Amino acid sequence: MASQLRGNDLRQLGFPEGRAIGLALAQLQRKHLKKLSQTDQLTLLKELLANPASYLTHLDWSHTAAALLPPPSRHIALTERKEYAVFGAEYIEQGAIHQMETAMKLPVTVAGALMPDAHHGYGLPIGGVLAVDNAVIPYAVGVDIGCRMALSVFALPPRYLEQRVQELRKLLLDNTKFGNRDVFRHGQKLGHAVLDRPEFQEIPFLRNKLDTAAAQIGSSGGGNHFVEWGVVDITDPSNELGVPVGQYLGLLSHSGSRGLGASIANHYTKLAQDTCQLPAEARHLAWLGLDTEAGQEYWTAMNLAGDYASACHHQIHQRLAKALGERPLAKVENHHNFAWKERLVNGREVVVHRKGATPAGQGVLGIIPGSMTAPGFIVRGRGEAASLASASHGAGRQMSRTRAKQELGEADVRRYLQQHGVELLGGGVDEAPQAYKDIHQVMQSQTDLVDVLGSFTPRIVRMEGGV
């Protein structure tokens, strides 16, 4: 093992006084770097010092490299606020409005819109849609990259839910896993091509993320993530699903990219904040230019996380369809917490961030869930330019998690669920139906954005914990 380098050793190399020395010394304490000889450590540090820009996306040295680069002569100034559309303004809290106002002052911002389920988040509000020029904002995508909805419709009547309730409950318990600790064991795991993707080796930051991704695939996160049986009611005879008008057994899931997406979001947000220094109120909106190596790396990693999230849903539905002994008549899937390259009506190419917003381009299908005791809706997008071809991603919270825990009792929540004929496996009071807005009011606020093809009403809901 190499003898330990000290601050003076780095100063003699030419390291400037400040954060870079402390960051570098801390990194050298990592197990795989401590094994290097002192000569090899010094050689590595010389290379880093000579060309810090080339290490900005390195797994070990990105933050040290950022500290070595000269700081901007001043903060990047915000500009005059651009106009943006708000849908369902009467249902949106002031904190979300303030966050959107700040986002519309970024110099890279081109256009924006706020959905009726919007509420306060980090950086961009949840329910915020932001179009920017040649850049991507990790916290405008969100921590749970590629979080999505997936629905399977089965050729079984709604009475199946009452007749086989114990069987359906057991299928959920046996075939779903939630949170960080409750994952499928080795013999239960399903393979997926996403785990063989070259990005896990080509992007330095992702090289040690494959094991976590492989361990968590096919599982769901905590919080508001769920897998549930319910009643699908198809009401539009011209629907693209090829399913006749009527009622069916349905399976609906909501989850994202698990630990993989969270680690990507946090790593590249810190990198963006190191290199894009905004005023305090906008610091979570730091961006990476798509003409930079870091920006291209994040874009590639974001797309990988989105595909991974989709793979998790496919495995959830695959397991449950097989256990049920049925093939679905139709499937619908859409994601939020993502960024897309799209063109505005004037032909300008932009990067559209939808943080908790459903893609609603012309003819695009999606699912907008309600709460455990309220229906969700199968929708077809209308491609409305004012909303940047977007719609809400759910009912949206009207109570924070903290407030819900303070004001709602577990017994009251269970009684409320029972009154609505809903069985909850797991979950907590922070996800109580009373903590959410009225989905019917939300949908009424976006009739120009989507057409409704049908609904999904939950009956047996599985969430993290408690079972």
Sequence and secondary structure as in RCSB ss.txt:
>XXXX:A:sequence
MASQLRGNDLRQLGFPEGRAIGLALAQLQRKHLKKLSQTDQLTLLKELLANPASYLTHLDWSHTAAALLPPPSRH
IALTERKEYAVFGAEYIEQGAIHQMETAMKLPVTVAGALMPDAHHGYGLPIGGVLAVDNAVIPYAVGVDIGCRMA
LSVFALPPRYLEQRVQELRKLLLDNTKFGNRDVFRHGQKLGHAVLDRPEFQEIPFLRNKLDTAAAQIGSSGGGNH
FVEWGVVDITDPSNELGVPVGQYLGLLSHSGSRGLGASIANHYTKLAQDTCQLPAEARHLAWLGLDTEAGQEYWT
AMNLAGDYASACHHQIHQRLAKALGERPLAKVENHHNFAWKERLVNGREVVVHRKGATPAGQGVLGIIPGSMTAP
GFIVRGRGEAASLASASHGAGRQMSRTRAKQELGEADVRRYLQQHGVELLGGGVDEAPQAYKDIHQVMQSQTDLV
DVLGSFTPRIVRMEGGV
>XXXX:A:secstr
      HHHHHHHT  SSHHHHHHHHHTTSHHHHTS HHHHHHHHHHHHH GGGGTT TTTHHHHHHHS   SS 
         EESSGGGS HHHHHHHHHHTTSTTEEEEEEEEEEE  SSS EEEEEEESSEE HHHH SSTT EEE
EEEESS THHHHHTHHHHHHHHHHH  BTTT    GGG    GGGG THHHHSGGGTTTHHHHHHHTT B STT 
EEEEEEEEE  TT TT   SEEEEEEEEEE  HHHHHHHHHHHHHHHHHHS   GGGGGG  EETTSHHHHHHHH
HHHHHHHHHHHHHHHHHHHHHHHHT   SEEEEEE SEEEEEE TTS EEEEEEESEEE  TT EEEE   TTS 
EEEEEE   GGGTSEEESSS BSS HHHHHHH  HHHHHHHHHHTT EEES  GGG GGGB  HHHHHHTTTTTE
EEEEEEEEEEEE SS  
